Amino acid sequence: MAEKLIQLRVEDTVKDRADEIFKSQGLTTQTAIKIFLTQVANTGQSPFDHLFEGK
């Protein structure tokens, strides 16, 4: 399966804190992001859907 590279910028402290949380769950941040995107793609739903209700 072909893959695409996604790059993003985030504050150091945010990434460091997220890294620690994911590490405690046995994940890398990269794996956590892949899981998030796969879940959205597979379900057609985003955890942000409610932010745009009524618009």
Residue pairs with C-beta under 8 A, 6 or more apart in sequence:
6 33
15 29
18 29
18 32
19 28
19 29
22 28
22 29
22 31
22 32
25 32
27 35
40 46
